[in-house]
Amino acid sequence: MAQEYDLVILGGGTGGYVAAIRASQLGLKTAVVEKKKIGGTCLHAGCIPSKALLRSAEVFAQTKNSEEFGVVSGEVKLDFIKVQERKQKIIDQLHNGVQHLMKQGKIDVYYGTGRILGPSIFSPMPGTISVEYANGDENDMLIPKNVVVATGSRPRSLPGLDIDGNQVMTSDEALALEELPKSIIIVGGGVIGIEWASMLADFGVEVTVLEYADSVLPTEDKEVSKEMQRLLKKRKIKVVTGAKVLSETLEKAENSVTIKAEHKGEEKSFTAEKMLVSVGRQANVEGIGLENTDIQVEKGFVQTNEFFQTKESHIYAIGDVIGGLQLAHVASHEGIVAVEHIVGENPSPIDYSLVSKCVYSSPEVASVGYTEEEAKVKGFHVKTGKFSFRAIGKALVYGESDGFVKLVVNKDNDDILGVHMIGPHVTDMISEAGLAKVLDATPWEVGHTIHPHPSLSEAIGEAALAVDGKAIHS
């Protein structure tokens, strides 16, 4: 049976379902086609489950060190089955919430694989969606006026590092672990790799990180990356940077994996019980019918204009499938812009330099705007302000005083070019810096905002004052 819609969205992840809700608010008859579960990777195999595990790891580590706070407890044990049960309970609660939002918005959800068809009896233009079902039921045909492709991404691997889901895993398989390994090699020291390294170390796993770049978190400000590397090593995490993994050397034994990496001109061997491959994500562009359209795919990503239109003007694409900042909050806003453009609301294009980025490790990392290095490459005359959490009373109260806040500022006009943080709860603090960027605030304005005492946010005000050498507590 053929059903007509104003909008059909391929993919019910964070970008897709938010786009559907906005479309419903704007009066569009909307459908979502989702292959697995509404909520997508972020809810079921990414942001939420990994942060749930990180929180359990943090509580476990803090409890083992509770005597530092004058709290003497007995033997601290980890019940990893209960850790996983708590994670799943959170996922289920949020999943139910998203399903409710779909019903509330009268959004039809088809659980199958959506494929874009070319011109046919249903439409003279490509865009009709054939919904194919795994159980063999007859396909549904959806005839939309507009389409949004939001099919997301999946973990990437390296040639020779075949993922078996047991000894060699991606984050997808790692999230489903029933018991923790004694040791693990993490290939890749980017955001996901460092979050897993931090989490597993807190759980008591022996962790080795192999990173190809000269530093972990290579896209962050160099001072932040350097501080993160120092603190990881302080926690007995072995970090090897400038390591070219020789994937063809992978060897598996009954209870171990071994791999070699080229480091400083020498081949070195690394062995652990398991391996986690964390080398980025690739877009899900296969099997969705793009070949039946004029949509361009370059370097594995769908190409769009600033309003997320593809070469087929009635077909849009958002989120991880278009590359760029592969972040859930970015996908959501891209979905809103795309839908508002469809209905002619003339939305403003997204300024990606205003997007906050977070790493939920211990310590946390958060940033917005240019790093000091990027600003200099772009030709700005730069000055910086930096303030340590060691001088912040609330950080000492928490028992987490490592890290700092750093502002990167244009010396010529006092514009804030970037803000970079590493330390306690900075992922909750970065929005102040994000708002400062949106409002084009100066360090003087941020520094003269009265921050409550005691609070971690005082570090932002002090770092802003430090740009011109006026920090009070340094």
N, C-alpha and C positions, 0 to 999 in steps of 0.2 A: 504493500500500500504506500502511496506517495503522500507525504505531508508537506505543506508549505509553511515557511517561516520567514520572518524578517531577517533573522540572524541564526546561523548555526556555528557553534564553536567546537573545533576539534581539540579535545583535551580539557579535562576538568580539574587541572591543578590550580595553584594559587592565581596564576594569570587568567586562566580560562574561567574559573567560577566567579572571580571578581568582575571580569568583563561581562559575564552573564547577568550578574546582579545589577550592574550599572545599566545594561541594556533593558532589563525589566523595569527599572525605575523610569527609564525614558520612554516606556510604552511599546517596546519592540517585542513581538512574539519570538521567543528565544528557545533554542534547544542546545544541549551540550552532549557531545558524544565522548564517552570516556571508556578506555580499554579495560581499566582495572577498577579503582575506587575513586570516587569523587574526593578531591583534596590533593590528589597527585603525589609527586615525589616528596614535596616539602612536608606534607602531613604524615605520609606513611613510610617514607624511606629516606628522609633528609633532615630538614630543620628541626622538627618537633621531636622525633625519637632520639636523635643524637643529643639534643639539649637536655632531654630527660635523663639520658645516661650520664651526661656530664654533671648534672646536678647531683645524682646519686654518688658519683665518684668524688665530687667536692665534699659532700656530707661525710662520706667514709673517711677521707683524708683528714678533715677537720676533727672528726670524733677521735681518731687515733692520736691527735695532738691536743686533745681538750685540756690536758694538764697545764698547758701554757696559759689557759684562761682560769685556772684554779678549779677546774671541774675534773674530779678524779673518777674515772669509770672503770669497769672491769674489762675483761678481754673483749676487744671489738672484732666482730666477725662479719663477713660479707656473705649475704645470701643472694647470689646472682639471679636465681630464678625469680625472687621477689623484685629485684631491680627491673627485670624484663616485664614482669606483670604490671608494675607501676607505669612503666613506659607505655605498655599497651592500653592501660586504662585511660591515660591521657589522650592517646590517639583516638580511642573509641569515642570519648566524650566530644572531642573536637569534630570527629567525623559525623557524629549524630547532629552536631550543630550546623555543619555545612549542608547536610541533607535537608534539615529543616529550612534553611535559607532558600534552597532550591524550590521546595514546596511553597514557601511563603511568597516567592516571586513568580509562582506559576511557570517555572522553567522546566521544560521536559528534559529528562536525562535518559539517554540511550546507552546501555552498557555493552559496547561492542567496538569493533575497529572501523573507524570512519575513513572512507577513501573518496577523494575528489574525482569526479567523472568529467570527461571532456564534453563538448557539445553533443546533445542527444535528443531523444524525443521529449525529454522533460524540460530542456532549456537550450536555446541557441548558443549560450555561453557556457564555458566550463564552470563548475561550481556545485552541481548537484552532488549530494553526499550519499554514497551507498554505505549503509551500516551493516557490517558483517559480524555474525555471531559465532562464538566458539562452539556452541552446542549444535550447530548445523541448521538452526532455524532460518527461515526465508529472510533474505535481506530486506531492510526497510530503506526506502528512498526518501531523502529529505531534500526539498527544493527551496533553497534560501535565496533571498535577495542579496545577502552579504554573508561572507564566511570569515571567521577568525581562526587561523592556525595557531594553536597553543600546545603543541605536542611535546614540548619540554626536551629533556636530555637524559643521558644515561652515563654511567662512569666509563671513562676511556681506559684502555690498557696499553701496553707496549708490545710490539712484536716479540714473540717468544715467551712472554709472561702470560701463558694461558690461564684464565681464571677457572679454577675447578670448584670454587665455592666452599672449599674445606681448608686446604693448606694455603692456597693462594686465593685471596679474596679481594673484592672491592668493598666499599662502604655498605652496599646493599646487603651482602652476605654477613658482614661483620655485625650489623645491627640485629641479626637474628641468632647470634651466638648463644648457645645454651650454657656454655661454661667458658671461662676465660683461659687463654693460653698462659703458659709460664713466661714465654718470651715472644717477641714479634719484631719483624723488620717492616718498617713503613717506607715504601718507595714514593717519595714526593713530600716536600716540606712546605707545601702551600697551605691554604686555609684549612681544608679538610684534613690533610695529613697532620697538621699541628694540633687541631682539636682532638683527633684520635690519640696522638702521642700523649697529650696532657691527660686525657681521660684514662687511658690504659695505665699510665704511670701512677695515677692516683689510686687505681684499683690494685696496684701492686705488681703489674706486669713489667718485665724487663724490656725496654723499648730502644730500638735503634732506628734513627731516621736517616735515610739517604736522599740528599737533595742535589740536583744537577747544578743549580745556580750557586753563586758564591755566598748566599745567605738564605736562611729560612724566611718565609713570608717575603719573597723577593719583590713584590709589588708595593710593599709598605715603605714608609720612610726608613732610610738606612739606620738611623739611630734607634728606631723602634725594633727593626729586625735584629740589630746587634744586641739590644737589651733582652729580647725574647730568647735568643740563642744562649745568652749568659744564664738566664733563669732556668731554661730547660736543662742545661748541664748541671746547674746547682741542684736540680731534682733528680740527678743521676740518669737522665735520658742521654743516650749516646747520639750525638748529632754529627754527621759527616756531610759537609757541604763541598761543592765542586766535585761531586761524585757522579761519574757516568756509569750507570748500571749496565752491565753486559748481560742482557736478557738471555742470550743464547747459552749462558753458563748455568742457568737455573737447574738445580738438582733437587729431587725430592727423595726423602727416606721415609720410613714408617711414621716417625714422629718429629720430623724436622725438614726444613727447606734451607738450601744453601745457594748463595748467589755471589758472584764477583762484581766488583765495581772498580773502575779506573779512578785513582785518586792521587793527585800530585805525581803523575807519571808512572805510578805503580799499580799493579792489580792486587786488590785486597779481597779477602773472602769473608763473608758474613753468614752466620748460621743462626736460625731461630726455629721455634716450634711452628710458627705461622708467618705469612707475609700478607700485608695489606698494600694494594696498589692504589695510589692516590695521585694520579697525574692529570687531573682535569676531567672534563665532561664533553661528550659529543652530542650534537643535536639529533633528535629523532625525525629525520626527513625521509626515511625509507618507508615504502609501503603505504603511503597516504595519498598517492595519486598525483604528486607534483608534476610527473612526466606528462600528464594530460592537460597541462596548462603552460602558459608562457612565464611562469614564476622562475626567477633566477636563483640558483644555489651556487654560492662561491665559498670555497674552503670549508664546505660542509654546513654552511649556514644560509638560511633564506634571506634574500636581500629585500629591504624595504626602504621607503622614504621616511621622512621625519614624523609622519603620522601613521607609520606602520602599514602603509599600502604596498602591496607587491606590484609586479608588472601587470597583474590582473587587478584593475582598480577596485573591484568589488570584493577582492580577497585580501585580507590583512594577515599579518603574522606578528606575534609578540612573544616575549619571554626567552627562555634558553635557546629556542629553535632559531633565533636571529642572532645569537652570539652577544657580544658586548658584555655588560655586567650581568652575569648569570646569578641573579639574586631574586629571592621571592618577592621582596617589596618592590623591586624594579618591574618585574613581570606584572604585578598588580596595577601599577600606575600606567604601564604601557597599554594594558587592557582597557583602562578607563579612557585614555587618550584616543585609542582606536575607535571605541564605541561612540565617544562624543564626536569624533570626526565623521563617522558614518551618518549621524543624525544632523550634521551641519551646525554643531555648536561652536565651531572654531576654537578648539582647545589650543593652548600654548604647547609647543614642542617641549620635550623633557630636556633639561639641562643636566647632563650626567655628572657634571662637576659638582653638583649640589647633592649628590646621592651619598648617604652615609654607608660605610662598610664596616662589618664587625667580624671579629674572630672570638669565639666563645671558649677559649682555652683558659688555663690558669697560669699567669694572669690573662685578663682579657685584653683585646686590642680593638680600637675603633678609630676611624679616620673619615675625613671628608675633604675634598679638594685636592690640590696638588701637594706632592711631597716636596721637600726642599730641593731635591735633585731635579725633579720635573720642572719646577718653577724656574730654576736657573737655565735649563735647556731651552725653555720657552722665551728666554731673554729678559726675565724680570730681574730687577735689582732687589735682592732679598735681605730682610732682617728677620730674626727669629726671637721668640721668647720661650723659655722652658722652665717648668717648675716641678720639683720632685714631690711624690706623695709622702716621702719621709718627713716632710715639714707640715703635713696635714693631720690634725688631731684625730679626725674620724677614721683615717686610714690606720693610725696606730691603735685606735680602739678596736677596729676590725681585726687587727693582727695581720694586715696585708698592706705593707707600705712600700713594696717594690714598684718601680715604674715612674712615669711622669706624663705631663701634658706639654705639648709643644705646638706653638703657633708659627706659621710661615706667612710673612707679611710683605706686601709690595712696599719697598722703601720710598718709592716716588709719590704714592698717594695714600698710603696707609690702608689699602684694601687687604682684607684677610684672604690669602690665597689657599690656605689649607690648615687643618687642625688635626693633630695626631696624638693619640693617647695609648698608653699601655699601663695597666694597673687594675685595681679593684673596681668592678662594676662600671667600667667605662662604656660598655655597650648601652647602658641606660643613661649615660651622660652625654653621648655624642649628639643628641638631638638639639641641645643648646647651641652647639657649634654649627649644626646644620641650619638652624634658624638664623644664626648670625650671618651665615653665607647668603641665605635667601634674602635677608634684609640689607645686605651689603654693609654690615656693621664694621666699625673700626676696632682695633684693640682697645682704644680709650673707652669706647662705649661698653665693650664687654667687661673691661676692668673696673668700670665705675658702676656696673650692675651690682647691687648689694646681694652677695651670696650668703645664704644662711650659715651660721656657725653653731655647732660643728657639722660640716658636710663635706663630702668628697668633691662637690662642685666648686669649692673654694679654690681648688687647684687650677680650674679654668680661669677664674678671675686673676689669680696671681700670675699665671703664665702670660695673660694678656698684658698685665702691668709690666712684666719682665721684658717685653719687647722693647721698651724704652728705658729699661734699667730702673723701674719704679716698684718692683715687687716688694711687698712689705716684710715677708717672713723669710727672705733668702739671705 
